[in-house]
Amino acid sequence: VQLQASGGGSVQAGGSLRLSCAFSGGAFSSYALGWFRQAPGKKREFVATISWGGGSTTYRDSVKGRFTISRDNAKNTLYLQMNNLGPEDTAVYYCEGRRWGADYWGQGTLVTVSS
């Protein structure tokens, strides 16, 4: 299984970005998926998750109402729409796939938000 995150970049506070994660090498629709992030000098933290069918999502409190996780099982792609970004959202963002106790990670995409 391979995951390839993209869509990061530099934006000003209040801006938006949409991250994508291309999935290959497995049955995409059978994996629960998530986005995590790691800011400089900090531990990796959970951002959002979505169930295999897309019917259930969870978010960390600080991104609720601003970020939306979604998946397109026909395109084998995971998304993270990020609105109203703030400097605190600056981090490398990673996509993750889980099934039957196995974890797979993408390489990360950098998001930088300036004030």
N, CA, C and O atoms as CSV, one atom per row, in Angstrom:
chain,resi,resn,atom,element,x,y,z
A,1,VAL,N,N,0.852,-1.193,0.000
A,1,VAL,CA,C,0.000,0.000,0.000
A,1,VAL,C,C,0.883,1.237,0.000
A,1,VAL,O,O,1.857,1.320,0.749
A,2,GLN,N,N,0.533,2.194,-0.847
A,2,GLN,CA,C,1.268,3.458,-0.897
A,2,GLN,C,C,0.295,4.628,-0.852
A,2,GLN,O,O,-0.776,4.590,-1.458
A,3,LEU,N,N,0.685,5.663,-0.127
A,3,LEU,CA,C,-0.098,6.881,-0.039
A,3,LEU,C,C,0.796,8.061,-0.398
A,3,LEU,O,O,1.938,8.145,0.054
A,4,GLN,N,N,0.270,8.969,-1.212
A,4,GLN,CA,C,1.038,10.121,-1.686
A,4,GLN,C,C,0.240,11.380,-1.425
A,4,GLN,O,O,-0.758,11.647,-2.095
A,5,ALA,N,N,0.685,12.154,-0.446
A,5,ALA,CA,C,0.000,13.402,-0.102
A,5,ALA,C,C,0.505,14.539,-0.969
A,5,ALA,O,O,1.674,14.581,-1.352
A,6,SER,N,N,-0.396,15.458,-1.270
A,6,SER,CA,C,-0.044,16.643,-2.058
A,6,SER,C,C,-0.989,17.775,-1.713
A,6,SER,O,O,-1.981,17.588,-1.009
A,7,GLY,N,N,-0.665,18.952,-2.221
A,7,GLY,CA,C,-1.550,20.085,-2.043
A,7,GLY,C,C,-1.108,21.098,-1.004
A,7,GLY,O,O,-1.751,22.134,-0.836
A,8,GLY,N,N,-0.026,20.813,-0.309
A,8,GLY,CA,C,0.463,21.771,0.671
A,8,GLY,C,C,1.012,23.021,-0.002
A,8,GLY,O,O,1.176,23.071,-1.222
A,9,GLY,N,N,1.292,24.022,0.813
A,9,GLY,CA,C,1.842,25.258,0.288
A,9,GLY,C,C,1.856,26.328,1.354
A,9,GLY,O,O,1.653,26.053,2.536
A,10,SER,N,N,2.100,27.555,0.919
A,10,SER,CA,C,2.142,28.690,1.829
A,10,SER,C,C,0.944,29.583,1.590
A,10,SER,O,O,0.665,29.974,0.457
A,11,VAL,N,N,0.242,29.903,2.655
A,11,VAL,CA,C,-0.922,30.779,2.566
A,11,VAL,C,C,-0.892,31.769,3.718
A,11,VAL,O,O,-0.196,31.569,4.713
A,12,GLN,N,N,-1.648,32.822,3.565
A,12,GLN,CA,C,-1.798,33.778,4.658
A,12,GLN,C,C,-2.930,33.329,5.566
A,12,GLN,O,O,-3.810,32.573,5.155
A,13,ALA,N,N,-2.900,33.793,6.777
A,13,ALA,CA,C,-3.951,33.479,7.735
A,13,ALA,C,C,-5.310,33.842,7.151
A,13,ALA,O,O,-5.479,34.894,6.534
A,14,GLY,N,N,-6.269,32.953,7.357
A,14,GLY,CA,C,-7.596,33.139,6.790
A,14,GLY,C,C,-7.784,32.476,5.450
A,14,GLY,O,O,-8.902,32.400,4.940
A,15,GLY,N,N,-6.697,31.993,4.870
A,15,GLY,CA,C,-6.767,31.353,3.569
A,15,GLY,C,C,-7.196,29.906,3.642
A,15,GLY,O,O,-7.495,29.381,4.715
A,16,SER,N,N,-7.223,29.268,2.482
A,16,SER,CA,C,-7.681,27.887,2.372
A,16,SER,C,C,-6.707,27.065,1.534
A,16,SER,O,O,-6.009,27.582,0.662
A,17,LEU,N,N,-6.685,25.795,1.824
A,17,LEU,CA,C,-5.948,24.821,1.024
A,17,LEU,C,C,-6.734,23.527,1.002
A,17,LEU,O,O,-7.492,23.240,1.929
A,18,ARG,N,N,-6.556,22.742,-0.057
A,18,ARG,CA,C,-7.123,21.404,-0.085
A,18,ARG,C,C,-5.996,20.412,-0.308
A,18,ARG,O,O,-5.292,20.456,-1.317
A,19,LEU,N,N,-5.843,19.521,0.651
A,19,LEU,CA,C,-4.854,18.465,0.539
A,19,LEU,C,C,-5.498,17.243,-0.102
A,19,LEU,O,O,-6.683,16.967,0.086
A,20,SER,N,N,-4.690,16.529,-0.857
A,20,SER,CA,C,-5.128,15.285,-1.466
A,20,SER,C,C,-4.157,14.180,-1.082
A,20,SER,O,O,-2.984,14.431,-0.807
A,21,CYS,N,N,-4.662,12.956,-1.067
A,21,CYS,CA,C,-3.817,11.795,-0.787
A,21,CYS,C,C,-4.214,10.691,-1.753
A,21,CYS,O,O,-5.310,10.137,-1.667
A,22,ALA,N,N,-3.318,10.381,-2.665
A,22,ALA,CA,C,-3.565,9.323,-3.638
A,22,ALA,C,C,-3.163,7.983,-3.040
A,22,ALA,O,O,-2.072,7.846,-2.486
A,23,PHE,N,N,-4.031,7.012,-3.153
A,23,PHE,CA,C,-3.860,5.689,-2.539
A,23,PHE,C,C,-3.697,4.648,-3.634
A,23,PHE,O,O,-4.414,4.671,-4.634
A,24,SER,N,N,-2.752,3.736,-3.444
A,24,SER,CA,C,-2.568,2.672,-4.422
A,24,SER,C,C,-2.068,1.401,-3.736
A,24,SER,O,O,-1.531,1.447,-2.629
A,25,GLY,N,N,-2.251,0.285,-4.402
A,25,GLY,CA,C,-1.710,-0.967,-3.910
A,25,GLY,C,C,-2.612,-1.734,-2.960
A,25,GLY,O,O,-2.168,-2.696,-2.332
A,26,GLY,N,N,-3.850,-1.335,-2.844
A,26,GLY,CA,C,-4.771,-2.025,-1.957
A,26,GLY,C,C,-6.205,-1.677,-2.277
A,26,GLY,O,O,-6.481,-0.865,-3.161
A,27,ALA,N,N,-7.111,-2.296,-1.553
A,27,ALA,CA,C,-8.539,-2.036,-1.754
A,27,ALA,C,C,-8.924,-0.786,-0.967
A,27,ALA,O,O,-9.273,-0.865,0.211
A,28,PHE,N,N,-8.858,0.356,-1.626
A,28,PHE,CA,C,-9.042,1.662,-0.981
A,28,PHE,C,C,-10.303,1.721,-0.128
A,28,PHE,O,O,-10.276,2.219,0.997
A,29,SER,N,N,-11.393,1.218,-0.662
A,29,SER,CA,C,-12.673,1.373,0.022
A,29,SER,C,C,-12.766,0.572,1.312
A,29,SER,O,O,-13.710,0.757,2.080
A,30,SER,N,N,-11.812,-0.309,1.566
A,30,SER,CA,C,-11.849,-1.108,2.787
A,30,SER,C,C,-10.977,-0.524,3.897
A,30,SER,O,O,-10.882,-1.104,4.979
A,31,TYR,N,N,-10.343,0.613,3.638
A,31,TYR,CA,C,-9.456,1.238,4.609
A,31,TYR,C,C,-10.123,2.435,5.281
A,31,TYR,O,O,-10.754,3.262,4.621
A,32,ALA,N,N,-9.975,2.514,6.595
A,32,ALA,CA,C,-10.238,3.765,7.295
A,32,ALA,C,C,-9.039,4.676,7.039
A,32,ALA,O,O,-7.904,4.210,6.939
A,33,LEU,N,N,-9.300,5.960,6.935
A,33,LEU,CA,C,-8.251,6.899,6.547
A,33,LEU,C,C,-8.196,8.075,7.508
A,33,LEU,O,O,-9.169,8.389,8.193
A,34,GLY,N,N,-7.048,8.708,7.540
A,34,GLY,CA,C,-6.926,9.860,8.422
A,34,GLY,C,C,-5.865,10.841,7.963
A,34,GLY,O,O,-5.017,10.529,7.127
A,35,TRP,N,N,-5.933,12.021,8.526
A,35,TRP,CA,C,-4.905,13.048,8.366
A,35,TRP,C,C,-4.301,13.330,9.735
A,35,TRP,O,O,-5.010,13.453,10.735
A,36,PHE,N,N,-3.006,13.428,9.756
A,36,PHE,CA,C,-2.260,13.791,10.948
A,36,PHE,C,C,-1.317,14.925,10.567
A,36,PHE,O,O,-1.071,15.171,9.386
A,37,ARG,N,N,-0.795,15.609,11.572
A,37,ARG,CA,C,0.158,16.679,11.280
A,37,ARG,C,C,1.231,16.730,12.352
A,37,ARG,O,O,1.032,16.298,13.487
A,38,GLN,N,N,2.362,17.268,11.960
A,38,GLN,CA,C,3.466,17.425,12.895
A,38,GLN,C,C,4.087,18.791,12.684
A,38,GLN,O,O,4.654,19.082,11.630
A,39,ALA,N,N,3.970,19.618,13.703
A,39,ALA,CA,C,4.569,20.950,13.677
A,39,ALA,C,C,6.027,20.857,14.125
A,39,ALA,O,O,6.396,19.905,14.813
A,40,PRO,N,N,6.858,21.823,13.749
A,40,PRO,CA,C,8.269,21.785,14.150
A,40,PRO,C,C,8.422,21.668,15.654
A,40,PRO,O,O,7.844,22.457,16.403
A,41,GLY,N,N,9.193,20.694,16.098
A,41,GLY,CA,C,9.458,20.516,17.508
A,41,GLY,C,C,8.340,19.882,18.299
A,41,GLY,O,O,8.409,19.807,19.526
A,42,LYS,N,N,7.311,19.426,17.612
A,42,LYS,CA,C,6.173,18.830,18.328
A,42,LYS,C,C,5.930,17.412,17.839
A,42,LYS,O,O,6.456,16.992,16.808
A,43,LYS,N,N,5.127,16.688,18.598
A,43,LYS,CA,C,4.776,15.326,18.224
A,43,LYS,C,C,3.703,15.336,17.146
A,43,LYS,O,O,2.948,16.298,17.007
A,44,ARG,N,N,3.651,14.259,16.395
A,44,ARG,CA,C,2.595,14.113,15.397
A,44,ARG,C,C,1.260,14.022,16.106
A,44,ARG,O,O,1.143,13.347,17.129
A,45,GLU,N,N,0.244,14.700,15.569
A,45,GLU,CA,C,-1.070,14.697,16.195
A,45,GLU,C,C,-2.164,14.402,15.175
A,45,GLU,O,O,-2.046,14.684,13.982
A,46,PHE,N,N,-3.219,13.828,15.704
A,46,PHE,CA,C,-4.384,13.507,14.902
A,46,PHE,C,C,-5.085,14.797,14.463
A,46,PHE,O,O,-5.200,15.744,15.240
A,47,VAL,N,N,-5.549,14.821,13.217
A,47,VAL,CA,C,-6.324,15.953,12.711
A,47,VAL,C,C,-7.764,15.525,12.420
A,47,VAL,O,O,-8.711,16.136,12.915
A,48,ALA,N,N,-7.922,14.477,11.620
A,48,ALA,CA,C,-9.257,14.026,11.238
A,48,ALA,C,C,-9.181,12.597,10.740
A,48,ALA,O,O,-8.153,12.157,10.224
A,49,THR,N,N,-10.285,11.875,10.900
A,49,THR,CA,C,-10.371,10.522,10.365
A,49,THR,C,C,-11.706,10.339,9.656
A,49,THR,O,O,-12.662,11.076,9.902
A,50,ILE,N,N,-11.755,9.361,8.787
A,50,ILE,CA,C,-12.978,9.029,8.066
A,50,ILE,C,C,-13.063,7.518,7.938
A,50,ILE,O,O,-12.064,6.846,7.681
A,51,SER,N,N,-14.255,6.999,8.117
A,51,SER,CA,C,-14.458,5.555,8.058
A,51,SER,C,C,-14.334,5.047,6.629
A,51,SER,O,O,-14.297,5.834,5.684
A,52,TRP,N,N,-14.271,3.738,6.477
A,52,TRP,CA,C,-14.064,3.149,5.156
A,52,TRP,C,C,-15.172,3.529,4.183
A,52,TRP,O,O,-14.922,3.684,2.987
A,53,GLY,N,N,-16.382,3.679,4.680
A,53,GLY,CA,C,-17.480,4.024,3.797
A,53,GLY,C,C,-17.725,5.517,3.694
A,53,GLY,O,O,-18.524,5.972,2.875
A,54,GLY,N,N,-17.022,6.283,4.543
A,54,GLY,CA,C,-17.186,7.730,4.510
A,54,GLY,C,C,-18.322,8.259,5.359
A,54,GLY,O,O,-18.551,9.467,5.412
A,55,GLY,N,N,-19.036,7.361,6.025
A,55,GLY,CA,C,-20.199,7.814,6.770
A,55,GLY,C,C,-19.893,8.350,8.153
A,55,GLY,O,O,-20.756,8.952,8.792
A,56,SER,N,N,-18.674,8.139,8.622
A,56,SER,CA,C,-18.310,8.582,9.963
A,56,SER,C,C,-17.001,9.352,9.916
A,56,SER,O,O,-16.019,8.884,9.340
A,57,THR,N,N,-16.990,10.521,10.516
A,57,THR,CA,C,-15.785,11.352,10.566
A,57,THR,C,C,-15.547,11.828,11.992
A,57,THR,O,O,-16.480,11.966,12.783
A,58,THR,N,N,-14.295,12.074,12.300
A,58,THR,CA,C,-13.932,12.671,13.582
A,58,THR,C,C,-12.890,13.752,13.330
A,58,THR,O,O,-12.135,13.691,12.360
A,59,TYR,N,N,-12.860,14.738,14.214
A,59,TYR,CA,C,-11.927,15.860,14.080
A,59,TYR,C,C,-11.355,16.226,15.447
A,59,TYR,O,O,-12.005,16.054,16.478
A,60,ARG,N,N,-10.119,16.735,15.430
A,60,ARG,CA,C,-9.624,17.307,16.675
A,60,ARG,C,C,-10.377,18.609,16.892
A,60,ARG,O,O,-10.810,19.253,15.936
A,61,ASP,N,N,-10.528,18.987,18.129
A,61,ASP,CA,C,-11.372,20.129,18.468
A,61,ASP,C,C,-10.938,21.410,17.756
A,61,ASP,O,O,-11.780,22.194,17.321
A,62,SER,N,N,-9.643,21.620,17.639
A,62,SER,CA,C,-9.155,22.898,17.110
A,62,SER,C,C,-9.437,23.092,15.619
A,62,SER,O,O,-9.300,24.205,15.111
A,63,VAL,N,N,-9.823,22.042,14.918
A,63,VAL,CA,C,-10.096,22.189,13.478
A,63,VAL,C,C,-11.572,22.025,13.148
A,63,VAL,O,O,-11.980,22.212,12.002
A,64,LYS,N,N,-12.367,21.678,14.145
A,64,LYS,CA,C,-13.806,21.500,13.883
A,64,LYS,C,C,-14.411,22.788,13.340
A,64,LYS,O,O,-14.153,23.877,13.854
A,65,GLY,N,N,-15.215,22.647,12.301
A,65,GLY,CA,C,-15.838,23.803,11.683
A,65,GLY,C,C,-14.972,24.490,10.648
A,65,GLY,O,O,-15.461,25.338,9.902
A,66,ARG,N,N,-13.688,24.141,10.585
A,66,ARG,CA,C,-12.770,24.749,9.603
A,66,ARG,C,C,-12.265,23.722,8.587
A,66,ARG,O,O,-12.086,24.048,7.413
A,67,PHE,N,N,-12.040,22.504,9.027
A,67,PHE,CA,C,-11.510,21.445,8.155
A,67,PHE,C,C,-12.601,20.435,7.849
A,67,PHE,O,O,-13.476,20.171,8.674
A,68,THR,N,N,-12.535,19.875,6.647
A,68,THR,CA,C,-13.462,18.814,6.254
A,68,THR,C,C,-12.690,17.688,5.590
A,68,THR,O,O,-11.989,17.900,4.600
A,69,ILE,N,N,-12.823,16.494,6.143
A,69,ILE,CA,C,-12.201,15.313,5.544
A,69,ILE,C,C,-13.232,14.620,4.664
A,69,ILE,O,O,-14.410,14.538,5.012
A,70,SER,N,N,-12.775,14.127,3.527
A,70,SER,CA,C,-13.677,13.413,2.623
A,70,SER,C,C,-12.874,12.408,1.811
A,70,SER,O,O,-11.645,12.461,1.777
A,71,ARG,N,N,-13.567,11.509,1.171
A,71,ARG,CA,C,-12.904,10.500,0.350
A,71,ARG,C,C,-13.733,10.246,-0.892
A,71,ARG,O,O,-14.958,10.363,-0.882
A,72,ASP,N,N,-13.035,9.895,-1.963
A,72,ASP,CA,C,-13.694,9.510,-3.201
A,72,ASP,C,C,-13.237,8.087,-3.501
A,72,ASP,O,O,-12.130,7.874,-3.997
A,73,ASN,N,N,-14.082,7.130,-3.202
A,73,ASN,CA,C,-13.692,5.735,-3.372
A,73,ASN,C,C,-13.557,5.345,-4.840
A,73,ASN,O,O,-12.910,4.346,-5.155
A,74,ALA,N,N,-14.151,6.110,-5.729
A,74,ALA,CA,C,-13.999,5.839,-7.161
A,74,ALA,C,C,-12.643,6.295,-7.677
A,74,ALA,O,O,-12.126,5.748,-8.651
A,75,LYS,N,N,-12.067,7.300,-7.020
A,75,LYS,CA,C,-10.774,7.849,-7.444
A,75,LYS,C,C,-9.634,7.424,-6.532
A,75,LYS,O,O,-8.490,7.831,-6.737
A,76,ASN,N,N,-9.938,6.605,-5.522
A,76,ASN,CA,C,-8.906,6.176,-4.562
A,76,ASN,C,C,-8.156,7.368,-3.958
A,76,ASN,O,O,-6.930,7.353,-3.848
A,77,THR,N,N,-8.897,8.380,-3.578
A,77,THR,CA,C,-8.285,9.603,-3.093
A,77,THR,C,C,-8.958,10.095,-1.821
A,77,THR,O,O,-10.181,10.064,-1.684
A,78,LEU,N,N,-8.128,10.544,-0.906
A,78,LEU,CA,C,-8.558,11.154,0.353
A,78,LEU,C,C,-8.301,12.651,0.257
A,78,LEU,O,O,-7.322,13.079,-0.354
A,79,TYR,N,N,-9.173,13.442,0.855
A,79,TYR,CA,C,-9.028,14.894,0.819
A,79,TYR,C,C,-9.105,15.493,2.221
A,79,TYR,O,O,-9.656,14.901,3.148
A,80,LEU,N,N,-8.537,16.679,2.338
A,80,LEU,CA,C,-8.719,17.491,3.533
A,80,LEU,C,C,-8.875,18.939,3.071
A,80,LEU,O,O,-7.911,19.572,2.640
A,81,GLN,N,N,-10.083,19.446,3.165
A,81,GLN,CA,C,-10.347,20.848,2.858
A,81,GLN,C,C,-10.102,21.658,4.121
A,81,GLN,O,O,-10.711,21.403,5.160
A,82,MET,N,N,-9.215,22.627,4.028
A,82,MET,CA,C,-8.842,23.424,5.192
A,82,MET,C,C,-9.175,24.882,4.917
A,82,MET,O,O,-8.627,25.495,4.001
A,83,ASN,N,N,-10.071,25.425,5.714
A,83,ASN,CA,C,-10.493,26.819,5.572
A,83,ASN,C,C,-10.104,27.613,6.801
A,83,ASN,O,O,-9.848,27.051,7.866
A,84,ASN,N,N,-10.062,28.919,6.643
A,84,ASN,CA,C,-9.742,29.819,7.752
A,84,ASN,C,C,-8.478,29.363,8.486
A,84,ASN,O,O,-8.465,29.228,9.709
A,85,LEU,N,N,-7.454,29.139,7.733
A,85,LEU,CA,C,-6.198,28.654,8.311
A,85,LEU,C,C,-5.547,29.707,9.181
A,85,LEU,O,O,-5.646,30.905,8.916
A,86,GLY,N,N,-4.883,29.246,10.218
A,86,GLY,CA,C,-4.139,30.119,11.113
A,86,GLY,C,C,-2.707,29.641,11.259
A,86,GLY,O,O,-2.392,28.510,10.886
A,87,PRO,N,N,-1.834,30.482,11.795
A,87,PRO,CA,C,-0.428,30.078,11.968
A,87,PRO,C,C,-0.275,28.787,12.765
A,87,PRO,O,O,0.693,28.051,12.576
A,88,GLU,N,N,-1.217,28.513,13.647
A,88,GLU,CA,C,-1.158,27.284,14.455
A,88,GLU,C,C,-1.379,26.027,13.635
A,88,GLU,O,O,-1.143,24.922,14.123
A,89,ASP,N,N,-1.826,26.177,12.401
A,89,ASP,CA,C,-2.024,25.030,11.520
A,89,ASP,C,C,-0.766,24.693,10.718
A,89,ASP,O,O,-0.744,23.712,9.974
A,90,THR,N,N,0.269,25.498,10.869
A,90,THR,CA,C,1.525,25.227,10.172
A,90,THR,C,C,2.110,23.896,10.633
A,90,THR,O,O,2.343,23.688,11.824
A,91,ALA,N,N,2.342,23.002,9.680
A,91,ALA,CA,C,2.841,21.666,10.008
A,91,ALA,C,C,3.053,20.882,8.717
A,91,ALA,O,O,2.641,21.303,7.636
A,92,VAL,N,N,3.698,19.749,8.858
A,92,VAL,CA,C,3.704,18.759,7.782
A,92,VAL,C,C,2.490,17.867,7.999
A,92,VAL,O,O,2.290,17.327,9.086
A,93,TYR,N,N,1.694,17.722,6.969
A,93,TYR,CA,C,0.473,16.936,7.050
A,93,TYR,C,C,0.683,15.574,6.385
A,93,TYR,O,O,1.201,15.478,5.273
A,94,TYR,N,N,0.269,14.534,7.092
A,94,TYR,CA,C,0.435,13.158,6.638
A,94,TYR,C,C,-0.922,12.481,6.491
A,94,TYR,O,O,-1.816,12.680,7.313
A,95,CYS,N,N,-1.068,11.688,5.450
A,95,CYS,CA,C,-2.257,10.864,5.341
A,95,CYS,C,C,-1.920,9.445,5.793
A,95,CYS,O,O,-0.781,8.990,5.684
A,96,GLU,N,N,-2.923,8.775,6.292
A,96,GLU,CA,C,-2.742,7.463,6.907
A,96,GLU,C,C,-3.891,6.556,6.534
A,96,GLU,O,O,-5.041,6.988,6.469
A,97,GLY,N,N,-3.576,5.293,6.287
A,97,GLY,CA,C,-4.590,4.293,6.003
A,97,GLY,C,C,-4.492,3.153,7.002
A,97,GLY,O,O,-3.392,2.721,7.346
A,98,ARG,N,N,-5.639,2.661,7.473
A,98,ARG,CA,C,-5.647,1.596,8.481
A,98,ARG,C,C,-6.622,0.497,8.100
A,98,ARG,O,O,-7.741,0.755,7.655
A,99,ARG,N,N,-6.168,-0.733,8.285
A,99,ARG,CA,C,-7.057,-1.872,8.098
A,99,ARG,C,C,-6.500,-3.061,8.845
A,99,ARG,O,O,-5.324,-3.394,8.706
A,100,TRP,N,N,-7.334,-3.701,9.635
A,100,TRP,CA,C,-6.948,-4.913,10.357
A,100,TRP,C,C,-5.669,-4.740,11.170
A,100,TRP,O,O,-4.825,-5.634,11.221
A,101,GLY,N,N,-5.543,-3.579,11.802
A,101,GLY,CA,C,-4.403,-3.338,12.680
A,101,GLY,C,C,-3.145,-2.869,11.973
A,101,GLY,O,O,-2.162,-2.547,12.640
A,102,ALA,N,N,-3.139,-2.820,10.675
A,102,ALA,CA,C,-1.971,-2.365,9.923
A,102,ALA,C,C,-2.123,-0.889,9.566
A,102,ALA,O,O,-3.202,-0.436,9.185
A,103,ASP,N,N,-1.030,-0.156,9.698
A,103,ASP,CA,C,-0.996,1.280,9.447
A,103,ASP,C,C,-0.087,1.577,8.261
A,103,ASP,O,O,1.001,1.013,8.148
A,104,TYR,N,N,-0.536,2.462,7.385
A,104,TYR,CA,C,0.286,2.879,6.253
A,104,TYR,C,C,0.295,4.404,6.203
A,104,TYR,O,O,-0.726,5.052,6.430
A,105,TRP,N,N,1.468,4.967,5.900
A,105,TRP,CA,C,1.627,6.426,5.936
A,105,TRP,C,C,2.161,6.954,4.619
A,105,TRP,O,O,2.963,6.311,3.942
A,106,GLY,N,N,1.688,8.152,4.275
A,106,GLY,CA,C,2.248,8.882,3.148
A,106,GLY,C,C,3.459,9.680,3.602
A,106,GLY,O,O,3.818,9.653,4.779
A,107,GLN,N,N,4.085,10.384,2.681
A,107,GLN,CA,C,5.359,11.051,2.955
A,107,GLN,C,C,5.190,12.441,3.555
A,107,GLN,O,O,6.173,13.011,4.027
A,108,GLY,N,N,4.012,12.998,3.557
A,108,GLY,CA,C,3.791,14.313,4.137
A,108,GLY,C,C,3.855,15.446,3.133
A,108,GLY,O,O,4.593,15.394,2.149
A,109,THR,N,N,3.066,16.468,3.405
A,109,THR,CA,C,3.078,17.677,2.580
A,109,THR,C,C,3.056,18.872,3.526
A,109,THR,O,O,2.290,18.889,4.489
A,110,LEU,N,N,3.887,19.864,3.259
A,110,LEU,CA,C,4.083,20.973,4.181
A,110,LEU,C,C,3.049,22.070,3.954
A,110,LEU,O,O,2.822,22.516,2.829
A,111,VAL,N,N,2.435,22.486,5.043
A,111,VAL,CA,C,1.516,23.623,5.037
A,111,VAL,C,C,2.109,24.710,5.924
A,111,VAL,O,O,2.410,24.476,7.094
A,112,THR,N,N,2.271,25.894,5.359
A,112,THR,CA,C,2.813,27.023,6.104
A,112,THR,C,C,1.808,28.167,6.041
A,112,THR,O,O,1.411,28.612,4.964
A,113,VAL,N,N,1.409,28.631,7.219
A,113,VAL,CA,C,0.435,29.716,7.310
A,113,VAL,C,C,1.102,30.912,7.974
A,113,VAL,O,O,1.596,30.815,9.098
A,114,SER,N,N,1.112,32.025,7.282
A,114,SER,CA,C,1.731,33.235,7.822
A,114,SER,C,C,0.658,34.192,8.332
A,114,SER,O,O,-0.453,34.259,7.806
A,115,SER,N,N,1.028,34.920,9.365
A,115,SER,CA,C,0.058,35.852,9.977
A,115,SER,C,C,0.095,37.216,9.299
A,115,SER,O,O,-0.650,38.117,9.683
